[in-house]
Amino acid sequence: MYQLSGVTKRYRRGKTNVDALRGIDLTIADGDQLVIQGPTGGGKSTLLQMLGALDRPTSGVIEFDGTDLAKLSEARLTKVRSENIGFIFQSFNLIPTLNAQENVETALVPMGVRPADRRARAAAALESVGLGERLTHLPSELSGGQQQRVAIARALVKEPKVLLADEPTGNLDEGTRDDIMALLEGLWRDRGLTFILVTHDSTIAKRAPRLATLRKGTLTVRESSRT
């Protein structure tokens, strides 16, 4: 699935160079679950953006199914993202004027799915995350946990190979956090997804079958005791 070799990312901040990633080597197989933990500013979100084809490395190779993402055109990268990768964010990123079903449908528009099929697939995706009775609710009419479930349905509706989650429980209380993690882990097992999650939460990190720590741009990977 993923093979990273010598991946670096350098930003220019004023007159100073900031090395967000420093020579990352990483293999992620099909069906893996990997949790990436580390302090704020350690490079976690930068690495996730690389894996999601949202950004390019300064140097190094990021292979996805044998193709180096860094060498693809913007059009090809957009196609990879739209067809293969589902994203979940801490802030949900829902459109406030669209209801739950319409928010989920937005993921299918770039794929050219017909309106009737979009509606049916969005409804099924919401049903799969326990929101089959909330299709017409606006985000403001849903709890934080329900909004994140809509965001999960939006990520899953296009049937991606990879699910990337950036602090998906960061805005949730502990009880809701555990519910969302149980949902995500169940979807990972049932659908055979490759699931990569970024967090600073040690409770979530302890649940992972495979754990990576990213500090100051340097990655250390170890197997969890839960394997």
C-alpha positions as a Markdown table, in Angstrom:
| # | Residue | x | y | z |
|---|---|---|---|---|
| 1 | Met | 0.0 | 0.0 | 0.0 |
| 2 | Tyr | 2.4 | 2.7 | 1.2 |
| 3 | Gln | 6.2 | 2.7 | 1.1 |
| 4 | Leu | 8.0 | 5.9 | 2.3 |
| 5 | Ser | 11.7 | 6.3 | 1.8 |
| 6 | Gly | 13.8 | 9.3 | 3.1 |
| 7 | Val | 10.8 | 11.6 | 3.2 |
| 8 | Thr | 11.5 | 15.1 | 4.3 |
| 9 | Lys | 9.4 | 18.3 | 4.5 |
| 10 | Arg | 11.0 | 21.7 | 4.9 |
| 11 | Tyr | 9.0 | 24.9 | 5.4 |
| 12 | Arg | 10.3 | 28.4 | 5.2 |
| 13 | Arg | 9.1 | 30.5 | 8.1 |
| 14 | Gly | 10.4 | 34.0 | 7.8 |
| 15 | Lys | 14.2 | 33.7 | 7.5 |
| 16 | Thr | 14.2 | 30.3 | 9.2 |
| 17 | Asn | 13.9 | 26.8 | 7.7 |
| 18 | Val | 11.6 | 24.4 | 9.7 |
| 19 | Asp | 12.1 | 20.7 | 9.1 |
| 20 | Ala | 8.7 | 19.1 | 9.8 |
| 21 | Leu | 9.8 | 15.7 | 8.6 |
| 22 | Arg | 13.3 | 14.4 | 8.7 |
| 23 | Gly | 14.1 | 11.3 | 6.6 |
| 24 | Ile | 10.9 | 9.3 | 7.3 |
| 25 | Asp | 11.1 | 5.6 | 6.3 |
| 26 | Leu | 7.8 | 3.7 | 6.7 |
| 27 | Thr | 5.9 | 0.7 | 5.3 |
| 28 | Ile | 2.1 | 0.5 | 5.7 |
| 29 | Ala | 0.6 | -2.7 | 4.3 |
| 30 | Asp | -2.9 | -3.2 | 3.0 |
| 31 | Gly | -5.3 | -3.6 | 5.9 |
| 32 | Asp | -3.0 | -2.1 | 8.5 |
| 33 | Gln | -4.1 | 0.0 | 11.4 |
| 34 | Leu | -1.4 | 2.5 | 12.4 |
| 35 | Val | -1.7 | 5.2 | 15.1 |
| 36 | Ile | 0.7 | 8.1 | 14.9 |
| 37 | Gln | 1.2 | 9.8 | 18.3 |
| 38 | Gly | 3.3 | 12.8 | 19.2 |
| 39 | Pro | 3.3 | 16.3 | 20.6 |
| 40 | Thr | 1.7 | 19.3 | 18.8 |
| 41 | Gly | 4.1 | 20.6 | 16.2 |
| 42 | Gly | 5.9 | 17.3 | 15.9 |
| 43 | Gly | 5.0 | 16.7 | 12.3 |
| 44 | Lys | 2.0 | 14.3 | 12.6 |
| 45 | Ser | -0.5 | 16.3 | 10.5 |
| 46 | Thr | 2.3 | 17.0 | 7.9 |
| 47 | Leu | 2.9 | 13.3 | 7.5 |
| 48 | Leu | -0.8 | 12.6 | 7.2 |
| 49 | Gln | -1.1 | 15.2 | 4.5 |
| 50 | Met | 1.7 | 13.4 | 2.6 |
| 51 | Leu | -0.1 | 10.1 | 2.9 |
| 52 | Gly | -3.3 | 11.7 | 1.8 |
| 53 | Ala | -1.8 | 13.2 | -1.4 |
| 54 | Leu | -2.6 | 16.7 | -0.1 |
| 55 | Asp | 1.0 | 17.9 | 0.0 |
| 56 | Arg | 4.3 | 16.9 | -1.6 |
| 57 | Pro | 7.6 | 16.1 | 0.2 |
| 58 | Thr | 10.7 | 18.3 | -0.1 |
| 59 | Ser | 12.6 | 15.2 | -0.9 |
| 60 | Gly | 12.1 | 11.4 | -0.7 |
| 61 | Val | 9.6 | 8.9 | -2.2 |
| 62 | Ile | 6.0 | 8.2 | -1.2 |
| 63 | Glu | 4.8 | 5.2 | -3.0 |
| 64 | Phe | 1.1 | 4.4 | -3.0 |
| 65 | Asp | 0.3 | 1.1 | -4.7 |
| 66 | Gly | 3.6 | 1.3 | -6.4 |
| 67 | Thr | 3.2 | 4.9 | -7.7 |
| 68 | Asp | 5.3 | 7.8 | -6.4 |
| 69 | Leu | 2.8 | 10.4 | -5.3 |
| 70 | Ala | 5.4 | 13.2 | -5.5 |
| 71 | Lys | 5.7 | 12.7 | -9.2 |
| 72 | Leu | 2.0 | 12.8 | -10.1 |
| 73 | Ser | 0.3 | 15.9 | -11.7 |
| 74 | Glu | -2.2 | 17.8 | -9.6 |
| 75 | Ala | -5.0 | 16.2 | -11.7 |
| 76 | Arg | -3.7 | 12.7 | -11.0 |
| 77 | Leu | -3.3 | 13.5 | -7.3 |
| 78 | Thr | -6.9 | 14.7 | -7.2 |
| 79 | Lys | -8.0 | 11.4 | -8.8 |
| 80 | Val | -6.1 | 9.4 | -6.2 |
| 81 | Arg | -7.7 | 11.3 | -3.3 |
| 82 | Ser | -11.2 | 11.2 | -4.7 |
| 83 | Glu | -11.2 | 7.5 | -5.5 |
| 84 | Asn | -8.9 | 5.9 | -2.8 |
| 85 | Ile | -8.7 | 8.0 | 0.3 |
| 86 | Gly | -11.3 | 9.0 | 2.9 |
| 87 | Phe | -10.5 | 11.9 | 5.3 |
| 88 | Ile | -11.8 | 12.5 | 8.9 |
| 89 | Phe | -10.9 | 15.7 | 10.7 |
| 90 | Gln | -11.1 | 17.0 | 14.3 |
| 91 | Ser | -13.3 | 19.9 | 13.4 |
| 92 | Phe | -15.7 | 17.6 | 11.3 |
| 93 | Asn | -15.6 | 20.1 | 8.3 |
| 94 | Leu | -19.3 | 19.8 | 7.6 |
| 95 | Ile | -21.1 | 22.4 | 5.5 |
| 96 | Pro | -23.5 | 24.1 | 7.9 |
| 97 | Thr | -26.2 | 24.8 | 5.3 |
| 98 | Leu | -26.4 | 21.2 | 4.1 |
| 99 | Asn | -28.2 | 18.4 | 6.0 |
| 100 | Ala | -26.5 | 15.1 | 6.9 |
| 101 | Gln | -27.3 | 13.3 | 3.7 |
| 102 | Glu | -26.3 | 16.3 | 1.6 |
| 103 | Asn | -23.0 | 16.6 | 3.4 |
| 104 | Val | -22.2 | 12.9 | 2.7 |
| 105 | Glu | -23.2 | 13.3 | -0.9 |
| 106 | Thr | -20.5 | 16.0 | -1.4 |
| 107 | Ala | -17.8 | 13.2 | -1.4 |
| 108 | Leu | -19.4 | 11.6 | -4.5 |
| 109 | Val | -19.8 | 14.7 | -6.6 |
| 110 | Pro | -16.1 | 14.7 | -7.9 |
| 111 | Met | -16.5 | 11.1 | -8.8 |
| 112 | Gly | -19.4 | 11.9 | -11.2 |
| 113 | Val | -21.9 | 9.7 | -9.4 |
| 114 | Arg | -25.5 | 10.4 | -10.5 |
| 115 | Pro | -27.8 | 12.3 | -8.1 |
| 116 | Ala | -30.1 | 9.3 | -7.4 |
| 117 | Asp | -27.2 | 7.0 | -6.7 |
| 118 | Arg | -25.5 | 9.7 | -4.5 |
| 119 | Arg | -28.7 | 9.9 | -2.4 |
| 120 | Ala | -29.0 | 6.2 | -2.0 |
| 121 | Arg | -25.3 | 5.7 | -1.2 |
| 122 | Ala | -25.3 | 8.6 | 1.3 |
| 123 | Ala | -28.3 | 7.2 | 3.1 |
| 124 | Ala | -26.7 | 3.8 | 3.3 |
| 125 | Ala | -23.5 | 5.3 | 4.7 |
| 126 | Leu | -25.3 | 7.2 | 7.4 |
| 127 | Glu | -27.3 | 4.0 | 8.3 |
| 128 | Ser | -23.9 | 2.2 | 8.7 |
| 129 | Val | -22.8 | 4.7 | 11.3 |
| 130 | Gly | -26.1 | 4.7 | 13.2 |
| 131 | Leu | -27.6 | 7.9 | 11.8 |
| 132 | Gly | -30.3 | 6.4 | 9.5 |
| 133 | Glu | -32.9 | 8.6 | 11.2 |
| 134 | Arg | -30.9 | 11.8 | 11.0 |
| 135 | Leu | -30.7 | 12.2 | 7.2 |
| 136 | Thr | -32.4 | 15.6 | 7.1 |
| 137 | His | -30.8 | 17.1 | 10.2 |
| 138 | Leu | -28.4 | 20.1 | 9.8 |
| 139 | Pro | -25.1 | 20.0 | 11.6 |
| 140 | Ser | -26.4 | 22.5 | 14.2 |
| 141 | Glu | -29.1 | 20.0 | 15.1 |
| 142 | Leu | -26.7 | 17.2 | 15.8 |
| 143 | Ser | -24.4 | 16.6 | 18.8 |
| 144 | Gly | -20.6 | 16.6 | 18.4 |
| 145 | Gly | -20.5 | 12.8 | 18.3 |
| 146 | Gln | -23.3 | 12.7 | 15.7 |
| 147 | Gln | -21.5 | 15.3 | 13.5 |
| 148 | Gln | -18.3 | 13.2 | 13.6 |
| 149 | Arg | -20.4 | 10.2 | 12.5 |
| 150 | Val | -21.6 | 12.2 | 9.5 |
| 151 | Ala | -18.0 | 13.0 | 8.7 |
| 152 | Ile | -17.1 | 9.3 | 9.0 |
| 153 | Ala | -20.0 | 8.4 | 6.6 |
| 154 | Arg | -18.8 | 11.1 | 4.2 |
| 155 | Ala | -15.3 | 9.5 | 4.3 |
| 156 | Leu | -16.7 | 6.0 | 3.7 |
| 157 | Val | -19.4 | 6.6 | 1.1 |
| 158 | Lys | -16.9 | 6.5 | -1.8 |
| 159 | Glu | -15.6 | 3.1 | -0.6 |
| 160 | Pro | -12.0 | 4.1 | -0.2 |
| 161 | Lys | -9.0 | 1.8 | 0.3 |
| 162 | Val | -7.5 | 4.1 | 3.0 |
| 163 | Leu | -9.1 | 6.0 | 5.9 |
| 164 | Leu | -7.0 | 8.9 | 7.3 |
| 165 | Ala | -8.1 | 10.5 | 10.6 |
| 166 | Asp | -6.5 | 13.6 | 12.0 |
| 167 | Glu | -7.4 | 13.9 | 15.8 |
| 168 | Pro | -10.9 | 12.6 | 15.1 |
| 169 | Thr | -11.9 | 12.6 | 18.8 |
| 170 | Gly | -10.1 | 15.8 | 19.8 |
| 171 | Asn | -13.4 | 17.8 | 20.1 |
| 172 | Leu | -15.3 | 15.0 | 22.0 |
| 173 | Asp | -15.8 | 14.0 | 25.6 |
| 174 | Glu | -14.3 | 10.8 | 26.9 |
| 175 | Gly | -17.5 | 8.7 | 26.5 |
| 176 | Thr | -18.2 | 9.9 | 23.0 |
| 177 | Arg | -14.5 | 9.4 | 22.1 |
| 178 | Asp | -14.7 | 5.8 | 23.1 |
| 179 | Asp | -17.9 | 5.3 | 21.1 |
| 180 | Ile | -16.3 | 6.9 | 18.0 |
| 181 | Met | -13.1 | 4.8 | 18.3 |
| 182 | Ala | -15.2 | 1.6 | 18.7 |
| 183 | Leu | -17.1 | 2.6 | 15.5 |
| 184 | Leu | -13.9 | 3.3 | 13.6 |
| 185 | Glu | -12.2 | 0.1 | 14.7 |
| 186 | Gly | -15.3 | -1.9 | 13.7 |
| 187 | Leu | -15.4 | -0.3 | 10.3 |
| 188 | Trp | -11.7 | -1.0 | 9.8 |
| 189 | Arg | -12.1 | -4.7 | 10.6 |
| 190 | Asp | -15.4 | -5.2 | 8.7 |
| 191 | Arg | -14.3 | -3.4 | 5.5 |
| 192 | Gly | -10.7 | -4.4 | 5.4 |
| 193 | Leu | -9.6 | -0.7 | 5.3 |
| 194 | Thr | -6.1 | 0.6 | 5.7 |
| 195 | Phe | -6.6 | 2.9 | 8.7 |
| 196 | Ile | -4.1 | 5.6 | 9.8 |
| 197 | Leu | -5.0 | 7.8 | 12.7 |
| 198 | Val | -3.1 | 10.8 | 14.2 |
| 199 | Thr | -3.6 | 11.6 | 17.9 |
| 200 | His | -2.0 | 13.1 | 20.9 |
| 201 | Asp | -4.3 | 11.0 | 23.2 |
| 202 | Ser | -2.4 | 8.2 | 25.0 |
| 203 | Thr | -5.7 | 6.4 | 25.6 |
| 204 | Ile | -6.3 | 6.0 | 21.9 |
| 205 | Ala | -2.6 | 5.1 | 21.3 |
| 206 | Lys | -2.9 | 2.2 | 23.7 |
| 207 | Arg | -5.7 | 0.7 | 21.6 |
| 208 | Ala | -3.6 | 0.5 | 18.5 |
| 209 | Pro | -2.2 | -2.8 | 17.1 |
| 210 | Arg | 0.7 | -0.7 | 15.6 |
| 211 | Leu | 2.0 | 2.6 | 17.0 |
| 212 | Ala | 4.3 | 5.2 | 15.7 |
| 213 | Thr | 5.7 | 8.1 | 17.6 |
| 214 | Leu | 6.7 | 11.3 | 15.7 |
| 215 | Arg | 8.8 | 13.9 | 17.5 |
| 216 | Lys | 10.6 | 16.8 | 15.9 |
| 217 | Gly | 10.1 | 15.2 | 12.5 |
| 218 | Thr | 11.6 | 11.8 | 13.4 |
| 219 | Leu | 9.5 | 8.7 | 13.4 |
| 220 | Thr | 9.8 | 5.6 | 15.6 |
| 221 | Val | 7.5 | 2.6 | 14.9 |
| 222 | Arg | 6.8 | -0.2 | 17.4 |
| 223 | Glu | 4.2 | -2.9 | 17.7 |
| 224 | Ser | 1.7 | -2.5 | 20.5 |
| 225 | Ser | 1.2 | -5.1 | 23.2 |
| 226 | Arg | -2.4 | -5.6 | 21.8 |
| 227 | Thr | -1.1 | -7.4 | 18.7 |
